[in-house]
Amino acid sequence: MISIPLEIQLMFAGMLFLIGLTGLLVRRNVIFMLMSIEIMLNSAGLAFVMAGTHWMKTDGQAMFIFILTVSAAEVSVGLALILQAFHHYKTLDADAMSKLKDKKTIQL
Amino acid sequence: MEQLIPWIPALPLAGFLIMALFSGALSNKLVSWIATGTVSVSALFTVIGGIDFLNHAEPGSSITVHLFKWIDTGEFNADFAFRIDTLTLVFCFVITFVGALIHLYSIEFMKGDEGFKRFFIYLNLFVASMLILVLADNLLLLYMGWEGVGLCSYLLIGFWYKDPANGYAARKAFIVTRIGDTFMIVGLFLLFVSFNTLNIDSAMQQASAKWGTGSGLATVAALLLLGGAVGKSAQIPMQTWLPDAMAGPSPVSALIHAATMVTAGVYLIARMHVLFSLAPAVQTLVAVIGAVTLLVAGFSAFSQHDLKRVLAYSTISQIGYMFLALGVGAWSAAIFHFMVHAFFKALLFLAAGAVILLLHEEHDMYKMGGLRKRLPVIFWTFLAGGASLAALPLITAGFYSKDQILWLAWASDKGSPWLWLAGIVGAFITALYTFRMIFLTFYGDVKTEPKHAPGALMTIPLVILAILSLVAGFIEFPENLLPVHLFSSLTEKSLPVLTAESTTPEWVFQLISAVTAMTGLLLAWRLFNRPSQFDRVYQHSAPGRFFYSGWGFDRLYHGLIVQPVVWLSEVDVKDFVDRIYTFIAAIPLAVNTWLSPSQNGRVRWYVMGLSAGLAVLLIIMILL
C-alpha cells in the first residue's frame, strides 16, 4: 500500500478548503454559497480523518461524524432560510438581501 | 417591654412598605386605615411600654434592645439597636401620639387629592424615620433617621410638585439642612476617631473620662454637633428654610413643626448633654443662639400676612426657647416645652390648615376675619392653642413650660439677666403676634365665606389637642405653686438635674411673665381688633418690611452665597477639564463614524472581512 506523506494530504485538504472559501467569496447565489460552505466543512473533516489515520487513532473519524451532524443541521436550517428569503425577495442574490443593515449611525 | 420596643418604629415602617409596594392594589380608604392604624398602634405600644418601663426601671437606667449586627468590620461596629430611657420615651410618645392625630386629620384634609396615597406613604416614612432617630442607640443609626426625616421633609414640602415654587422650597429646605448635616457627620467622624465607637453611651462615658471640661476637642465636637442641630431645628443662621417649608400641605407643616424634624436638633443636644457640659463655651453659644433666634423670629412673625408663615416663624421662635433652656442647662425644661409646644403647635397648624382649606386656599389673614361665628369649633380650639402659645397665665400649658425656661434662664448658674431679658421680650412679642393672628382671622367683618363646617375627622384631633394644650401643664407645677413635678421627675431619670440659685423669689418672675403676656394680649386687641392706623403705617414702614422679609436673611444669603456660585459656574461653563473629557469622548465616536459603513448588510463582504482577518492572523502566527 502506497503511503502518501501527511504534508501532501494536508495540502490537499487545504486546497479543498481554499476552493470552498473562494466559492463562498465569489458566488452571489445563496445556494452556491451554502454548497461552498459544505466543501469547506468537508475539507476540515478530511483533515481530521487523515490526521487520525496518520497517528493510528479513531478520534479523527469520530470528529468527522460530529462535523457531518453539524453540517446536516446547518444545511437544513440554511435551506429553510433560503426558501423564506426567496419567497420574500424573489431572488437568490446574497447582495440583494441586505435589509438587516443599520440605519445611518449616530453622529457626533 | 423589650418585645414592644422594636415594634414602635417597625409598625409605621411596615405600613410604609406595604403602601409603597401595593399602592396600586389598595383603595384610598384602606391606605388611610393602614397609615393611621400603624401609627396609632405605635402610640399605644409606646404608652404600654413606657408605663411598664417606669414600673420596673430604676432611676437613671435604660434598656437596650439589640436587633441585629448592622456593620461589623474589625475597626468599626454598629448594631441595629434601640435604647430606651425616659427622654426617648417622651419623644416617642409625642411623635406617635401627635403623629397619629395628624394622620387622622389628614384623611379628611387630603380627601380628593390625586396624591392621596403618596401623601400617606411619605407621612408614615417620616414618622418611622423620626422614631429611628430618637430610639437609636448609636450615632450612625441616629444619623440614618436624621437623614430619613430630611428626605421626607423634602418629599412632603414639594408634595404639590406641579408648582415650581414648591419644588424650590423643597430644595431650599433640603440644601440648607444639608449644610447642618455636613457639620454633624464631621462631628460623628471626630467622635469616632477619638473613641473608636459611635455608641452614644460609651462615647459619652469616654468623653467625660478623657476630655477635660473646656478642652479643645470637646469644644470642636460640640460645635460640630451644634451645627447639625441648628440646621435641622431652623435656628439662626440656618432658619431661612422653614418659612418656605409652608409650601407643603398643612398636616405636613404640623408634623414637621410639632413632632418631628425641627425638634431633632433639640433631641440631639439633650441626648449629647454630657458632651455639651464638657464644652461650656458651646453651651453658652446654644443659649445665645436660642435667645437671638427667638427674638428675630418673633419680630418676623409679627409682620407676616400669611397665616401659616406666622406659625412658621413662631415655631422657629419657640424652638429658640428650647435652645435657650438647653443652653442654660435646664434640660428638663427644654423637653417639657418641646412636649407642650408639640401639642399647641400641631393644633395651630391643623386649625390654620382647616381655615385655609375652607376659605378656598386663602392664606392672607387680612382677607379672612369674622370666622368666630362661622367656624366656632376651629375658633375655640385655635384660641386654646393660641393662648398656650402666648403663655396666658395659670390656665394654659404654655405658661408652665415657658415660665420654667424664663425662670431658669435667670436663676441657673449658666443663666444671665440678658438671656432672661431676651426671653421676656420674646414672650411679649409672642403674645402680641399670636393675638394679632387670632383677631385678624376670627374677629371683625367676614371677608371670605367658608365653604362648610369641618367634618368629624378634622374636628376630633383639634379638640384632643386643644384639651392637651390647656391641661398638659398641670403635670409640672413651678416649685412655689404646687408640689407636682411629674414631668421633671420623669426626665431627670435620664438628664441632669438643675437647681436654681437666685435670691429673688420665683413668684416675681412669674408675675412679670404673666403681666407681659396679658399686656401683649391687650395691645393686640387695641391694635388689630379692627383696622387701625398703626397697622397700616407699620406694614409700609421700613422696619415692618424688614421684619416681613425675615430680617433680610434670604437676600443676604442670595447675595453672599447663591450669586457668587451662579457667577462662578457661568464663568466656568467651558473649562479646561471639560475639554479633556470631550476629547476622550470624541475619539471613539470618530472611530465609530469611520467604521460604521463597514456594516453594510452584505454577507459576502462580511465573509471577506472574516477571511482577511484569518489570513492576517495566520501570517502573524507564521512570522512569529
Interface residues (C-beta under 8 A of the other chain):
Chain A: L21 L24 L25 R28 M33 A94 D95 M97 S98 K99 L100 K101 D102 T105 I106 Q107 L108
Chain B: A586 L589 A590 N592 T593 S596 Q599 N600 G601 R602 V603 R604 V607 M608 S611
